[in-house]
């Protein structure tokens, strides 16, 4: 009984690893982009919180907590589509869209925060927004490049596969030209 369960587990791990082999790099890159982007934003906002007056600290703490929640939600969405989407091109588009949507939403939140903070903190929040935009653009370019490379790899693999004949006929014998029972 124990051997059967071990064999089933090993088979499922093998099947899982072969399913997403061509998607592995871009998927893990997307997860790391979201986690790194969120962590950097949280660090910068935490440093900003120390310089903000008491009236804006509560609002900034709310932004920080919602930012952490959105990061966890985006990573969870990525992990869910990993299991749900089997078509590679749609999978790549959905991964890219999740990362793009997350980063755009975070930058818009920073812009709203910029409008809310007082004039003495405008320079810092402007620097944070500029840094977030540069990081976003660089990360999305890296993700798009990784997805293009994976598409080329999938196309090469597909071209190497030989088509299966429609009728099983031994290669030695000539196919029958008369299509009768005998």
SEFITI-201028 format. One line per field, with one value per atom (N, C-alpha, C): residue number from 1; residue in one letter; atom name; x, y, z. Coordinates in steps of 0.05 Angstrom, whole numbers, always signed. Layout:
BEGIN
k: NUM:...
r: a:...
a: CA:...
X: X:...
Y: Y:...
Z: Z:...
This chain:
BEGIN
k: 1:1:1:2:2:2:3:3:3:4:4:4:5:5:5:6:6:6:7:7:7:8:8:8:9:9:9:10:10:10:11:11:11:12:12:12:13:13:13:14:14:14:15:15:15:16:16:16:17:17:17:18:18:18:19:19:19:20:20:20:21:21:21:22:22:22:23:23:23:24:24:24:25:25:25:26:26:26:27:27:27:28:28:28:29:29:29:30:30:30:31:31:31:32:32:32:33:33:33:34:34:34:35:35:35:36:36:36:37:37:37:38:38:38:39:39:39:40:40:40:41:41:41:42:42:42:43:43:43:44:44:44:45:45:45:46:46:46:47:47:47:48:48:48:49:49:49:50:50:50:51:51:51:52:52:52:53:53:53:54:54:54:55:55:55:56:56:56:57:57:57:58:58:58:59:59:59:60:60:60:61:61:61:62:62:62:63:63:63:64:64:64:65:65:65:66:66:66:67:67:67:68:68:68:69:69:69:70:70:70:71:71:71:72:72:72:73:73:73:74:74:74:75:75:75:76:76:76:77:77:77:78:78:78:79:79:79:80:80:80:81:81:81:82:82:82:83:83:83:84:84:84:85:85:85:86:86:86:87:87:87:88:88:88:89:89:89:90:90:90:91:91:91:92:92:92:93:93:93:94:94:94:95:95:95:96:96:96:97:97:97:98:98:98:99:99:99:100:100:100:101:101:101:102:102:102:103:103:103:104:104:104:105:105:105:106:106:106:107:107:107:108:108:108:109:109:109:110:110:110:111:111:111:112:112:112:113:113:113:114:114:114:115:115:115:116:116:116:117:117:117:118:118:118:119:119:119:120:120:120:121:121:121:122:122:122:123:123:123:124:124:124:125:125:125:126:126:126:127:127:127:128:128:128:129:129:129:130:130:130:131:131:131:132:132:132:133:133:133:134:134:134:135:135:135:136:136:136:137:137:137:138:138:138:139:139:139:140:140:140:141:141:141:142:142:142:143:143:143:144:144:144:145:145:145:146:146:146:147:147:147:148:148:148:149:149:149:150:150:150:151:151:151:152:152:152:153:153:153:154:154:154:155:155:155:156:156:156:157:157:157:158:158:158:159:159:159:160:160:160:161:161:161:162:162:162:163:163:163:164:164:164:165:165:165:166:166:166:167:167:167:168:168:168:169:169:169:170:170:170:171:171:171:172:172:172:173:173:173:174:174:174:175:175:175:176:176:176:177:177:177:178:178:178:179:179:179:180:180:180:181:181:181:182:182:182
r: x:x:x:x:x:x:x:x:x:x:x:x:x:x:x:x:x:x:x:x:x:x:x:x:x:x:x:x:x:x:x:x:x:x:x:x:x:x:x:x:x:x:x:x:x:x:x:x:x:x:x:x:x:x:x:x:x:x:x:x:x:x:x:x:x:x:x:x:x:x:x:x:x:x:x:x:x:x:x:x:x:x:x:x:x:x:x:x:x:x:x:x:x:x:x:x:x:x:x:x:x:x:x:x:x:x:x:x:x:x:x:x:x:x:x:x:x:x:x:x:x:x:x:x:x:x:x:x:x:x:x:x:x:x:x:x:x:x:x:x:x:x:x:x:x:x:x:x:x:x:x:x:x:x:x:x:x:x:x:x:x:x:x:x:x:x:x:x:x:x:x:x:x:x:x:x:x:x:x:x:x:x:x:x:x:x:x:x:x:x:x:x:x:x:x:x:x:x:x:x:x:x:x:x:x:x:x:x:x:x:x:x:x:x:x:x:x:x:x:x:x:x:x:x:x:x:x:x:x:x:x:x:x:x:x:x:x:x:x:x:x:x:x:x:x:x:x:x:x:x:x:x:x:x:x:x:x:x:x:x:x:x:x:x:x:x:x:x:x:x:x:x:x:x:x:x:x:x:x:x:x:x:x:x:x:x:x:x:x:x:x:x:x:x:x:x:x:x:x:x:x:x:x:x:x:x:x:x:x:x:x:x:x:x:x:x:x:x:x:x:x:x:x:x:x:x:x:x:x:x:x:x:x:x:x:x:x:x:x:x:x:x:x:x:x:x:x:x:x:x:x:x:x:x:x:x:x:x:x:x:x:x:x:x:x:x:x:x:x:x:x:x:x:x:x:x:x:x:x:x:x:x:x:x:x:x:x:x:x:x:x:x:x:x:x:x:x:x:x:x:x:x:x:x:x:x:x:x:x:x:x:x:x:x:x:x:x:x:x:x:x:x:x:x:x:x:x:x:x:x:x:x:x:x:x:x:x:x:x:x:x:x:x:x:x:x:x:x:x:x:x:x:x:x:x:x:x:x:x:x:x:x:x:x:x:x:x:x:x:x:x:x:x:x:x:x:x:x:x:x:x:x:x:x:x:x:x:x:x:x:x:x:x:x:x:x:x:x:x:x:x:x:x:x:x:x:x:x:x:x:x:x:x:x:x:x:x:x:x:x:x:x:x:x:x:x:x:x:x:x:x:x:x:x:x:x:x:x:x:x:x:x:x:x:x:x
a: N:CA:C:N:CA:C:N:CA:C:N:CA:C:N:CA:C:N:CA:C:N:CA:C:N:CA:C:N:CA:C:N:CA:C:N:CA:C:N:CA:C:N:CA:C:N:CA:C:N:CA:C:N:CA:C:N:CA:C:N:CA:C:N:CA:C:N:CA:C:N:CA:C:N:CA:C:N:CA:C:N:CA:C:N:CA:C:N:CA:C:N:CA:C:N:CA:C:N:CA:C:N:CA:C:N:CA:C:N:CA:C:N:CA:C:N:CA:C:N:CA:C:N:CA:C:N:CA:C:N:CA:C:N:CA:C:N:CA:C:N:CA:C:N:CA:C:N:CA:C:N:CA:C:N:CA:C:N:CA:C:N:CA:C:N:CA:C:N:CA:C:N:CA:C:N:CA:C:N:CA:C:N:CA:C:N:CA:C:N:CA:C:N:CA:C:N:CA:C:N:CA:C:N:CA:C:N:CA:C:N:CA:C:N:CA:C:N:CA:C:N:CA:C:N:CA:C:N:CA:C:N:CA:C:N:CA:C:N:CA:C:N:CA:C:N:CA:C:N:CA:C:N:CA:C:N:CA:C:N:CA:C:N:CA:C:N:CA:C:N:CA:C:N:CA:C:N:CA:C:N:CA:C:N:CA:C:N:CA:C:N:CA:C:N:CA:C:N:CA:C:N:CA:C:N:CA:C:N:CA:C:N:CA:C:N:CA:C:N:CA:C:N:CA:C:N:CA:C:N:CA:C:N:CA:C:N:CA:C:N:CA:C:N:CA:C:N:CA:C:N:CA:C:N:CA:C:N:CA:C:N:CA:C:N:CA:C:N:CA:C:N:CA:C:N:CA:C:N:CA:C:N:CA:C:N:CA:C:N:CA:C:N:CA:C:N:CA:C:N:CA:C:N:CA:C:N:CA:C:N:CA:C:N:CA:C:N:CA:C:N:CA:C:N:CA:C:N:CA:C:N:CA:C:N:CA:C:N:CA:C:N:CA:C:N:CA:C:N:CA:C:N:CA:C:N:CA:C:N:CA:C:N:CA:C:N:CA:C:N:CA:C:N:CA:C:N:CA:C:N:CA:C:N:CA:C:N:CA:C:N:CA:C:N:CA:C:N:CA:C:N:CA:C:N:CA:C:N:CA:C:N:CA:C:N:CA:C:N:CA:C:N:CA:C:N:CA:C:N:CA:C:N:CA:C:N:CA:C:N:CA:C:N:CA:C:N:CA:C:N:CA:C:N:CA:C:N:CA:C:N:CA:C:N:CA:C:N:CA:C:N:CA:C:N:CA:C:N:CA:C:N:CA:C:N:CA:C:N:CA:C:N:CA:C:N:CA:C:N:CA:C:N:CA:C:N:CA:C:N:CA:C:N:CA:C:N:CA:C:N:CA:C:N:CA:C:N:CA:C:N:CA:C:N:CA:C
X: +16:+0:+17:+38:+56:+71:+78:+92:+75:+49:+31:+28:+26:+23:+49:+72:+97:+99:+91:+92:+73:+49:+30:+41:+53:+65:+87:+105:+127:+116:+96:+84:+72:+58:+45:+66:+88:+109:+122:+126:+137:+119:+93:+74:+72:+72:+70:+95:+118:+142:+144:+134:+135:+114:+91:+70:+80:+92:+99:+128:+142:+171:+177:+163:+169:+159:+141:+130:+144:+162:+173:+187:+204:+220:+202:+184:+168:+149:+138:+120:+134:+157:+172:+183:+190:+199:+176:+151:+128:+123:+124:+120:+142:+167:+188:+185:+175:+171:+151:+129:+108:+118:+132:+142:+163:+181:+203:+192:+173:+161:+146:+130:+116:+134:+155:+174:+188:+197:+210:+191:+167:+147:+142:+139:+134:+158:+182:+206:+207:+202:+202:+180:+157:+134:+139:+152:+158:+178:+198:+217:+203:+184:+169:+152:+141:+124:+138:+164:+179:+182:+181:+184:+157:+135:+108:+98:+82:+70:+48:+40:+21:-6:-14:-41:-41:-19:-18:-9:+1:+12:-9:-33:-54:-62:-63:-70:-47:-23:+0:+1:-6:-8:-29:-52:-73:-64:-49:-38:-18:-2:+17:+3:-17:-31:-46:-58:-72:-52:-29:-8:+1:+5:+13:-9:-34:-56:-58:-55:-56:-33:-10:+13:+7:-4:-12:-33:-53:-74:-64:-45:-34:-18:-2:+13:-7:-28:-48:-61:-68:-80:-61:-35:-16:-15:-14:-12:-38:-61:-86:-86:-78:-79:-58:-38:-18:-32:-52:-66:-90:-101:-125:-121:-99:-95:-75:-84:-66:-55:-68:-59:-36:-12:+12:+10:-1:-3:-22:-45:-64:-52:-37:-24:-4:+12:+32:+18:-3:-18:-30:-41:-54:-33:-10:+11:+21:+25:+34:+13:-12:-34:-36:-32:-34:-11:+13:+36:+32:+23:+19:-3:-25:-47:-38:-23:-14:+4:+24:+42:+29:+11:-4:-20:-34:-50:-33:-10:+7:+18:+24:+33:+11:-13:-36:-41:-38:-41:-20:+5:+26:+19:+8:+0:-22:-41:-62:-50:-31:-17:-2:+9:+23:+5:-19:-39:-48:-47:-57:-36:-10:+11:+16:+28:+34:+58:+63:+84:+112:+118:+145:+153:+133:+139:+135:+128:+123:+148:+172:+196:+202:+198:+203:+183:+158:+138:+141:+150:+155:+178:+199:+222:+213:+195:+185:+169:+153:+136:+155:+174:+193:+208:+216:+231:+212:+187:+168:+162:+160:+155:+179:+203:+227:+229:+224:+225:+204:+180:+158:+165:+175:+181:+203:+224:+246:+237:+220:+210:+192:+174:+156:+171:+192:+208:+222:+232:+246:+226:+202:+182:+173:+169:+161:+183:+208:+230:+231:+227:+227:+204:+181:+158:+163:+176:+183:+202:+222:+241:+226:+208:+193:+175:+164:+148:+165:+188:+207:+214:+219:+225:+202:+178:+154:+150:+155:+152:+173:+197:+218:+211:+201:+193:+170:+151:+128:+137:+157:+166:+181:+194:+209:+191:+168:+149:+140:+141:+132:+102:+87:+59:+53:+33:+24:+7:+12:-5:-33:-52:-80:-88:-73:-79:-54:-58:-35:-29:-7:+2:+31:+39:+67:+83:+107:+122:+132:+134:+145:+124:+99:+78:+68:+60:+47:+18:+7:-22:-39:-61:-79:-93:-93:-106:-136:-144:-172:-183:-203:-214:-237:-233:-254:-249:-268:-265:-241:-239:-217:-195
Y: -24:+0:+25:+25:+49:+53:+31:+33:+45:+38:+49:+79:+88:+117:+132:+120:+132:+134:+113:+113:+133:+136:+156:+184:+189:+215:+221:+202:+206:+211:+196:+200:+227:+236:+263:+285:+282:+302:+302:+279:+278:+291:+284:+296:+326:+335:+363:+378:+366:+379:+380:+360:+360:+379:+382:+400:+428:+438:+466:+472:+453:+456:+481:+485:+508:+534:+533:+557:+563:+546:+549:+575:+584:+608:+633:+637:+661:+661:+638:+637:+645:+633:+639:+668:+677:+705:+723:+717:+734:+735:+712:+711:+728:+725:+741:+771:+778:+806:+818:+804:+814:+816:+795:+796:+817:+820:+840:+868:+872:+898:+906:+888:+893:+898:+882:+885:+912:+920:+946:+969:+967:+988:+989:+967:+967:+979:+973:+984:+1015:+1024:+1053:+1067:+1055:+1068:+1067:+1046:+1045:+1067:+1071:+1093:+1120:+1123:+1148:+1152:+1131:+1133:+1146:+1141:+1153:+1183:+1193:+1222:+1237:+1222:+1235:+1244:+1265:+1275:+1255:+1258:+1239:+1238:+1260:+1260:+1242:+1239:+1222:+1193:+1188:+1161:+1140:+1146:+1125:+1119:+1139:+1134:+1118:+1125:+1110:+1081:+1077:+1049:+1033:+1046:+1033:+1026:+1044:+1038:+1015:+1014:+992:+965:+965:+939:+930:+949:+941:+932:+944:+937:+908:+901:+873:+853:+861:+843:+839:+861:+859:+842:+843:+827:+797:+791:+763:+753:+771:+763:+759:+776:+773:+747:+740:+715:+691:+694:+672:+668:+691:+689:+676:+682:+670:+639:+632:+603:+589:+602:+589:+585:+604:+600:+580:+576:+555:+528:+523:+498:+498:+521:+522:+525:+538:+544:+524:+510:+491:+500:+519:+529:+549:+543:+559:+589:+596:+624:+640:+628:+641:+643:+622:+623:+646:+649:+671:+698:+702:+727:+733:+713:+717:+724:+710:+716:+745:+753:+780:+800:+795:+813:+816:+794:+796:+813:+809:+825:+854:+859:+887:+901:+887:+899:+905:+887:+891:+916:+917:+940:+966:+967:+991:+1000:+982:+988:+1000:+988:+998:+1026:+1031:+1058:+1078:+1071:+1089:+1095:+1075:+1079:+1099:+1096:+1115:+1143:+1146:+1173:+1185:+1168:+1178:+1187:+1171:+1178:+1205:+1209:+1234:+1258:+1255:+1277:+1282:+1262:+1264:+1275:+1270:+1278:+1308:+1318:+1347:+1353:+1378:+1388:+1379:+1376:+1369:+1341:+1324:+1296:+1290:+1311:+1307:+1297:+1308:+1300:+1270:+1260:+1232:+1214:+1221:+1204:+1205:+1228:+1230:+1212:+1211:+1193:+1164:+1157:+1130:+1122:+1141:+1135:+1131:+1149:+1146:+1119:+1112:+1086:+1063:+1065:+1043:+1040:+1063:+1062:+1049:+1057:+1046:+1016:+1008:+980:+964:+975:+962:+958:+979:+977:+956:+957:+938:+909:+905:+878:+867:+884:+875:+868:+883:+877:+850:+846:+820:+797:+801:+780:+775:+796:+793:+778:+785:+771:+742:+735:+707:+692:+705:+692:+688:+707:+703:+680:+677:+655:+628:+628:+603:+596:+616:+611:+600:+610:+600:+571:+565:+538:+519:+528:+511:+506:+527:+524:+504:+506:+487:+458:+455:+428:+418:+434:+427:+419:+433:+428:+401:+393:+368:+344:+347:+324:+316:+290:+279:+273:+279:+273:+243:+236:+208:+202:+179:+173:+166:+172:+168:+139:+122:+93:+78:+59:+42:+22:+25:+7:+1:-24:-29:-16:-7:+7:-11:-37:-56:-61:-64:-71:-46:-50:-29:-27:-3:-1:-13:-25:-37:-16:-18:+2:-3:-28:-36:-35:-19:-15:-35:-60:-80:-93:-111:-126:-145:-159:-178:-165
Z: +0:+0:+0:+16:+17:-9:-22:-47:-69:-69:-89:-85:-61:-56:-64:-59:-67:-97:-111:-140:-151:-140:-149:-145:-122:-117:-136:-141:-160:-188:-196:-223:-225:-205:-206:-207:-192:-193:-220:-232:-259:-280:-278:-297:-294:-269:-263:-274:-271:-280:-310:-324:-353:-364:-351:-361:-363:-342:-341:-347:-360:-364:-380:-402:-419:-407:-387:-375:-348:-340:-313:-308:-327:-323:-320:-338:-338:-314:-307:-284:-258:-253:-229:-230:-254:-257:-250:-258:-252:-222:-209:-180:-166:-175:-162:-167:-191:-197:-178:-174:-156:-128:-119:-91:-87:-106:-104:-106:-125:-128:-102:-92:-67:-43:-41:-19:-20:-44:-47:-41:-51:-45:-15:-2:+27:+42:+34:+47:+44:+19:+14:+29:+30:+45:+75:+85:+113:+121:+103:+108:+107:+88:+86:+110:+121:+145:+168:+170:+192:+190:+165:+161:+159:+159:+156:+183:+183:+207:+217:+241:+253:+239:+227:+214:+189:+176:+152:+157:+181:+187:+185:+195:+194:+165:+149:+120:+107:+113:+102:+111:+136:+146:+132:+126:+111:+83:+70:+44:+45:+66:+69:+73:+89:+94:+69:+54:+30:+9:+8:-11:-6:+19:+26:+19:+24:+17:-13:-29:-58:-69:-56:-65:-61:-38:-32:-52:-57:-76:-104:-113:-140:-143:-123:-123:-123:-107:-106:-134:-147:-174:-194:-192:-209:-204:-179:-173:-181:-180:-189:-219:-234:-263:-272:-256:-262:-265:-249:-249:-268:-274:-290:-319:-327:-356:-368:-389:-401:-428:-441:-467:-462:-473:-466:-473:-496:-503:-485:-479:-461:-433:-425:-398:-397:-418:-418:-417:-432:-432:-405:-392:-366:-345:-346:-327:-330:-355:-361:-351:-357:-349:-318:-304:-275:-264:-274:-265:-273:-297:-307:-290:-286:-270:-242:-230:-202:-200:-219:-217:-223:-243:-249:-225:-212:-189:-166:-162:-141:-147:-172:-179:-177:-184:-181:-151:-134:-105:-95:-106:-98:-107:-131:-141:-124:-115:-97:-71:-61:-36:-39:-63:-68:-66:-76:-74:-46:-29:-2:+18:+13:+31:+29:+49:+50:+33:+28:+10:+18:+44:+52:+45:+40:+33:+3:-13:-41:-56:-48:-62:-58:-34:-29:-43:-43:-56:-86:-97:-126:-133:-116:-121:-120:-102:-99:-124:-134:-158:-182:-185:-208:-207:-183:-180:-186:-177:-183:-212:-227:-256:-270:-263:-276:-270:-245:-238:-253:-255:-269:-299:-312:-340:-345:-328:-331:-326:-306:-299:-321:-331:-352:-378:-384:-407:-404:-380:-374:-376:-366:-367:-396:-412:-440:-456:-450:-464:-457:-431:-423:-436:-438:-451:-481:-494:-522:-526:-509:-511:-507:-488:-483:-507:-520:-544:-567:-570:-591:-584:-559:-550:-556:-549:-554:-584:-600:-629:-640:-630:-639:-632:-608:-599:-616:-622:-639:-667:-678:-705:-707:-685:-685:-683:-672:-670:-697:-702:-727:-725:-746:-745:-745:-730:-729:-753:-767:-790:-781:-799:-793:-792:-807:-808:-799:-782:-774:-796:-809:-830:-825:-824:-821:-844:-838:-858:-880:-875:-895:-917:-909:-928:-943:-967:-982:-974:-972:-965:-988:-980:-999:-1014:-1041:-1057:-1060:-1059:-1060:-1032:-1027:-1000:-994:-997:-992:-965:-958:-933:-935:-959:-962:-976
